[in-house]
């Protein structure tokens, strides 16, 4: 924690292959020499948070790059049309999986649904990249969100109060029907995005002044769709991006009210970064384009957005929303 007792936290949302945006944003954040006291995430965001908390400071960018760029794998030949190539890459991932991330689960288990894809390659790679002793040491603190598939409740796992293991990370990635839930302490847990796609709530409960960066992979504001592909993409962006923004707005209002009642100084800086794909992305299937070109583009966008955030003034709701085009 910094000398002025403010607490710096980064929260990463889910979004599968869009998660390379997280890594670019964190690279820009780290290059400015800023400390990080707390990281939190759901799904792909849980992986990013775990790679940061489970790596020495000098190794964080390298480990993020090693994971999000991943091993090379055969992809469809470029067509000259970047949008078409992105769709072909996404379809190829849907059919064959992606080396180092997941592969099709065949045959699908009959006893209980195990997901269409096996995250075994992700488990293996993360075991090599994450030091779980360091992750659980609490510097930075880490919170991972999963969802109880029976009750619908958000399940928050925090290194401050319990030990976090690989199963907690993979449970947070259990986006049905693509990826399997994980049984933990008698509960079947699935993707954190089903409840809190960007789990900032525990961080906002602290009494310390905050420097909070919420790094979302879906933008709530965008163009009115002009076709079926754009409509399907806009639906997914609104489903997750709007959830994040509305929850954050209400949580900040509640935090401000608590500060006023307790006569506390609530001098917070809150930035919301959202990935805004270009027309070359594969619309509603963009998160399944795990090609090297797509990962590099998203990483670069995250880097530029975090740099851009530093010069923004807050909106009337107290949130600095990055809308760099």
ChimeraX attribute file (.defattr): number of C-alpha atoms within 10 A of each C-alpha:
attribute: neighborCount
match mode: 1-to-1
recipient: residues
	/A:1	14
	/A:2	11
	/A:3	6
	/A:4	8
	/A:5	11
	/A:6	17
	/A:7	21
	/A:8	22
	/A:9	23
	/A:10	24
	/A:11	29
	/A:12	31
	/A:13	34
	/A:14	32
	/A:15	24
	/A:16	20
	/A:17	21
	/A:18	28
	/A:19	28
	/A:20	30
	/A:21	31
	/A:22	33
	/A:23	33
	/A:24	26
	/A:25	24
	/A:26	24
	/A:27	23
	/A:28	20
	/A:29	20
	/A:30	16
	/A:31	12
	/A:32	10
	/A:33	8
	/A:34	11
	/A:35	15
	/A:36	22
	/A:37	19
	/A:38	22
	/A:39	28
	/A:40	32
	/A:41	33
	/A:42	33
	/A:43	31
	/A:44	28
	/A:45	36
	/A:46	34
	/A:47	29
	/A:48	29
	/A:49	30
	/A:50	29
	/A:51	25
	/A:52	28
	/A:53	31
	/A:54	26
	/A:55	21
	/A:56	16
	/A:57	13
	/A:58	9
	/A:59	14
	/A:60	22
	/A:61	21
	/A:62	15
	/A:63	22
	/A:64	25
	/A:65	18
	/A:66	13
	/A:67	21
	/A:68	24
	/A:69	20
	/A:70	19
	/A:71	12
	/A:72	11
	/A:73	12
	/A:74	10
	/A:75	16
	/A:76	14
	/A:77	9
	/A:78	12
	/A:79	11
	/A:80	8
	/A:81	9
	/A:82	15
	/A:83	16
	/A:84	15
	/A:85	21
	/A:86	26
	/A:87	21
	/A:88	19
	/A:89	26
	/A:90	25
	/A:91	17
	/A:92	18
	/A:93	20
	/A:94	18
	/A:95	12
	/A:96	13
	/A:97	22
	/A:98	25
	/A:99	16
	/A:100	21
	/A:101	22
	/A:102	19
	/A:103	20
	/A:104	19
	/A:105	17
	/A:106	10
	/A:107	8
	/A:108	14
	/A:109	11
	/A:110	7
	/A:111	6
	/A:112	8
	/A:113	13
	/A:114	20
	/A:115	20
	/A:116	21
	/A:117	21
	/A:118	20
	/A:119	22
	/A:120	15
	/A:121	15
	/A:122	18
	/A:123	17
	/A:124	13
	/A:125	15
	/A:126	20
	/A:127	12
	/A:128	9
	/A:129	20
	/A:130	21
	/A:131	17
	/A:132	18
	/A:133	14
	/A:134	14
	/A:135	24
	/A:136	22
	/A:137	15
	/A:138	17
	/A:139	19
	/A:140	24
	/A:141	19
	/A:142	28
	/A:143	26
	/A:144	29
	/A:145	33
	/A:146	36
	/A:147	28
	/A:148	22
	/A:149	19
	/A:150	10
	/A:151	9
	/A:152	13
	/A:153	15
	/A:154	21
	/A:155	18
	/A:156	19
	/A:157	19
	/A:158	18
	/A:159	19
	/A:160	15
	/A:161	10
	/A:162	9
	/A:163	14
	/A:164	20
	/A:165	15
	/A:166	15
	/A:167	15
	/A:168	22
	/A:169	28
	/A:170	26
	/A:171	28
	/A:172	31
	/A:173	32
	/A:174	27
	/A:175	24
	/A:176	16
	/A:177	12
	/A:178	17
	/A:179	23
	/A:180	24
	/A:181	27
	/A:182	24
	/A:183	14
	/A:184	12
	/A:185	7
	/A:186	7
	/A:187	14
	/A:188	18
	/A:189	30
	/A:190	31
	/A:191	31
	/A:192	33
	/A:193	28
	/A:194	23
	/A:195	20
	/A:196	25
	/A:197	30
	/A:198	32
	/A:199	30
	/A:200	26
	/A:201	15
	/A:202	11
	/A:203	20
	/A:204	19
	/A:205	13
	/A:206	11
	/A:207	16
	/A:208	19
	/A:209	18
	/A:210	19
	/A:211	17
	/A:212	23
	/A:213	25
	/A:214	25
	/A:215	30
	/A:216	28
	/A:217	32
	/A:218	26
	/A:219	24
	/A:220	22
	/A:221	14
	/A:222	10
	/A:223	8
	/A:224	9
	/A:225	13
	/A:226	8
	/A:227	8
	/A:228	10
	/A:229	13
	/A:230	16
	/A:231	16
	/A:232	14
	/A:233	18
	/A:234	22
	/A:235	14
	/A:236	17
	/A:237	21
	/A:238	17
	/A:239	14
	/A:240	23
	/A:241	23
	/A:242	16
	/A:243	18
	/A:244	25
	/A:245	20
	/A:246	12
	/A:247	16
	/A:248	22
	/A:249	14
	/A:250	12
	/A:251	16
	/A:252	20
	/A:253	14
	/A:254	14
	/A:255	16
	/A:256	17
	/A:257	14
	/A:258	15
	/A:259	15
	/A:260	12
	/A:261	8
	/A:262	9
	/A:263	9
	/A:264	14
	/A:265	12
	/A:266	16
	/A:267	13
	/A:268	18
	/A:269	17
	/A:270	20
	/A:271	23
	/A:272	22
	/A:273	27
	/A:274	25
	/A:275	26
	/A:276	24
	/A:277	18
	/A:278	11
	/A:279	10
	/A:280	15
	/A:281	20
	/A:282	25
	/A:283	21
	/A:284	17
	/A:285	18
	/A:286	21
	/A:287	18
	/A:288	23
	/A:289	26
	/A:290	28
	/A:291	22
	/A:292	15
	/A:293	12
	/A:294	22
	/A:295	23
	/A:296	17
	/A:297	16
	/A:298	24
	/A:299	24
	/A:300	18
	/A:301	24
	/A:302	28
	/A:303	20
	/A:304	17
	/A:305	24
	/A:306	23
	/A:307	18
	/A:308	15
	/A:309	20
	/A:310	12
	/A:311	10
	/A:312	14
	/A:313	13
	/A:314	15
	/A:315	9
	/A:316	7
	/A:317	12
	/A:318	15
	/A:319	21
	/A:320	20
	/A:321	19
	/A:322	23
	/A:323	16
	/A:324	13
	/A:325	9
